[in-house]
Amino acid sequence: MKLKAIIAATAMICTPLTAAQALTWQLLDHGYGALGAYYGLRLDSLFGTTNPDEVFSASSAGASVYLTWDGSTGVGATATISGHLAFNADATTPAGTSVNPDDGKLSKVSYVLSNLVSAGNGFRAMAGTGSVCGGVLGAVTDCYNLEGKSDGTSVLNFIDNGHRIPGDNSTFVAEGWIDYSGTNDWLVKATVVPLPAGILLLLTGLGGLAALGRMRKTA
């Protein structure tokens, strides 16, 4: 019985992951945002004004942001955006290249998406809540609250449709909206984070053990 359980579990583990089944994506500056190529989150109301320079890069000046999702949908399903964003005073160039003293400062972001509805190989989120803290905002305890705002359908879409990328209809793109005045929104593209080489090697070994177990049983 134990061998059967091991074989069954190994077979499940060794099944290749599709994009929708993968657990983690790295989020990157979209490249075709309205203000320039080098931002992924725009918060015009960050300092209580409607200044279109209040944007953050997801993938320059040391920024690293990830979306995690287990592929489930429904009322209780969630996905999380987390990591560090880099303030970018000029979205037409990479963060950290402007003379603005705040340019390139890293802020911690955490944003939980909930009530997920299946769309393509991704989802539409009906709610979102979280914060951006530290960096350009000041101390690590100084935060700007993020509350999802619906466009009439959802607060964020994470779909493999190449949204706004010319000639692309398959790249995962996250586009979403944040409450408050001005334009406050997410626009990032995503790439699946590959499994570490050590884990791949382990899975290969487990697959071999499963095959050996089947051979012994038939013999």
DABEL-V813200 format. One record per pair of residues at least 6 apart in sequence whose C-alpha atoms are under 8 Angstrom apart, sorted by the first residue. I is the first residue (numbers start at 1). J is the second residue. D is the distance in whole Angstrom. If there is no record, write none. Layout:
i:j:d
I:J:D
I:J:D
//
This chain:
i:j:d
3:213:7
6:210:7
7:209:8
7:210:5
7:211:8
7:213:7
7:214:8
10:203:8
10:206:6
10:207:6
10:210:7
11:207:7
11:210:7
13:203:7
14:203:6
14:204:7
14:207:6
19:121:7
19:192:7
20:71:6
20:121:5
20:122:6
21:70:6
21:71:5
22:69:7
22:70:7
22:71:7
22:192:7
23:68:5
23:69:5
23:70:5
23:71:8
24:66:7
24:67:6
24:68:4
24:69:7
24:192:6
24:193:6
25:66:6
25:67:5
25:68:7
25:190:6
25:191:5
25:192:4
25:193:5
26:64:7
26:65:6
26:66:4
26:67:6
26:190:6
26:191:5
26:192:6
26:193:6
27:58:6
27:59:7
27:64:8
27:65:5
27:66:5
27:67:7
27:188:6
27:189:6
27:190:5
27:191:7
28:40:7
28:57:8
28:58:5
28:59:5
28:65:8
28:188:6
28:189:5
28:190:6
28:191:8
29:37:7
29:38:6
29:39:5
29:40:5
29:57:6
29:58:5
29:59:6
29:187:7
29:188:5
29:189:6
30:37:7
30:38:7
30:39:7
30:40:6
30:173:8
30:187:6
30:188:4
30:189:5
31:37:4
31:38:6
31:39:8
31:165:8
32:164:7
32:165:7
33:39:7
33:40:8
33:187:7
35:52:8
35:91:6
35:92:7
36:91:5
36:92:4
36:93:8
37:91:6
37:92:6
37:93:7
38:57:6
38:60:8
38:88:8
38:91:5
38:92:6
38:93:6
38:94:6
38:95:7
39:55:6
39:56:5
39:57:4
39:58:6
39:88:7
39:91:6
39:187:8
39:188:8
40:55:8
40:56:6
40:57:5
40:58:5
40:186:6
40:187:5
40:188:5
41:55:6
41:56:5
41:57:7
41:58:8
41:184:7
41:185:6
41:186:5
41:187:6
41:188:8
42:52:8
42:54:6
42:55:4
42:56:6
42:183:7
42:184:5
42:185:5
42:186:6
43:52:8
43:54:6
43:55:6
43:182:8
43:183:6
43:184:4
43:185:7
44:50:5
44:51:5
44:52:5
44:53:7
44:54:5
44:55:7
44:181:8
44:182:5
44:183:5
44:184:6
45:51:7
45:54:8
45:180:7
45:181:6
45:182:6
45:183:8
45:184:7
46:54:7
46:144:7
50:181:7
50:182:5
50:183:8
52:183:8
53:88:8
53:89:6
53:90:7
53:91:7
54:87:8
54:88:7
54:89:7
55:87:6
55:88:6
55:89:7
55:91:7
56:85:6
56:86:5
56:87:4
56:88:5
57:63:7
57:85:6
57:86:5
57:87:6
57:88:6
57:91:8
57:94:8
57:95:6
58:64:6
58:65:6
58:84:7
58:85:5
58:86:7
58:188:8
59:65:7
59:85:8
59:86:8
60:86:7
60:94:6
60:95:6
60:96:8
61:86:6
61:94:7
61:95:5
61:96:6
61:104:6
62:86:7
62:106:8
63:83:8
63:84:5
63:85:5
63:86:5
63:106:7
64:83:6
64:84:5
64:85:7
65:81:7
65:82:6
65:83:4
65:84:6
65:85:7
66:80:8
66:81:6
66:82:6
66:83:6
67:79:7
67:80:5
67:81:4
67:82:7
68:79:6
68:80:5
68:81:7
69:78:7
69:79:5
69:80:7
70:79:8
71:122:8
72:78:8
72:116:8
73:115:7
73:116:5
73:117:6
73:118:6
73:123:8
74:115:6
74:116:5
74:117:6
75:114:7
75:115:4
75:116:7
76:114:7
76:115:6
76:116:8
77:114:6
77:115:6
77:116:6
78:112:7
78:113:5
78:114:4
78:115:7
78:116:7
79:112:6
79:113:5
79:114:7
80:110:7
80:111:6
80:112:5
80:113:6
81:109:7
81:110:6
81:111:5
81:112:6
81:113:8
82:108:8
82:109:5
82:110:4
82:111:6
83:108:6
83:109:6
83:110:7
84:106:6
84:107:5
84:108:4
84:109:6
85:106:5
85:107:5
85:108:6
85:109:7
86:95:6
86:103:8
86:104:5
86:105:5
86:106:4
86:107:6
87:95:7
87:102:7
87:103:5
87:104:5
87:105:5
87:106:6
87:107:7
87:135:8
87:136:7
88:94:7
88:95:5
88:96:7
88:98:8
88:103:5
88:104:6
89:95:7
89:98:6
89:100:6
89:102:8
89:103:6
90:98:7
95:103:6
95:104:5
96:103:5
96:104:4
96:105:8
97:103:7
97:104:8
102:136:6
105:135:5
105:136:6
106:134:7
106:135:5
106:136:7
107:132:6
107:133:5
107:134:5
107:135:4
107:136:7
107:137:8
108:132:6
108:133:5
108:134:6
108:135:8
109:130:8
109:131:6
109:132:4
109:133:6
110:130:5
110:131:6
110:132:7
111:128:7
111:129:6
111:130:4
111:131:6
111:146:7
112:128:5
112:129:5
112:130:6
113:125:6
113:126:8
113:127:6
113:128:4
113:129:7
113:156:8
114:125:6
114:126:6
114:127:5
114:128:6
115:125:6
115:126:5
115:127:6
116:123:6
116:124:6
116:125:5
116:126:6
117:123:5
117:124:5
117:125:6
117:126:8
118:124:6
119:158:8
119:159:6
120:159:6
120:160:6
120:161:8
121:159:6
121:160:6
122:157:8
122:158:5
122:159:5
122:160:7
123:157:6
123:158:5
123:159:6
124:154:6
124:155:8
124:156:6
124:157:4
124:158:6
124:159:8
125:154:6
125:155:6
125:156:5
125:157:6
126:150:7
126:153:8
126:154:5
126:155:6
126:156:7
127:148:6
127:149:8
127:150:8
127:154:7
127:155:6
127:156:8
128:146:8
128:147:6
128:148:5
128:149:8
128:155:7
128:156:8
129:145:8
129:146:5
129:147:5
129:148:6
130:145:6
130:146:5
130:147:7
131:143:6
131:144:5
131:145:4
131:146:5
132:143:5
132:144:5
132:145:7
132:146:7
133:139:8
133:140:6
133:141:6
133:142:6
133:143:4
133:144:6
134:140:4
134:141:6
134:142:6
134:143:6
137:143:7
137:144:8
146:178:6
146:179:7
147:178:6
147:179:6
148:155:5
148:156:8
148:176:8
148:177:6
148:178:5
148:179:6
149:155:5
149:176:8
149:177:5
149:178:5
149:179:5
150:156:8
150:177:7
151:177:7
154:176:8
155:176:5
155:177:6
155:178:8
156:174:7
156:175:6
156:176:4
156:177:6
156:186:8
157:173:8
157:174:5
157:175:5
157:176:6
158:172:7
158:173:6
158:174:4
158:175:7
159:172:5
159:173:6
159:174:7
160:169:7
160:170:5
160:171:5
160:172:4
160:173:6
161:168:7
161:169:4
161:170:5
161:171:6
161:172:6
161:173:7
162:168:5
162:169:4
162:170:5
162:171:4
162:172:6
162:173:6
162:189:8
163:169:7
163:171:8
163:173:6
171:189:7
171:190:7
171:191:8
172:189:6
172:190:5
172:191:7
173:187:7
173:188:6
173:189:4
173:190:6
174:186:7
174:187:6
174:188:5
174:189:6
174:190:7
175:185:7
175:186:5
175:187:5
175:188:7
176:185:5
176:186:5
176:187:7
177:184:6
177:185:4
177:186:6
178:184:5
178:185:5
178:186:8
//
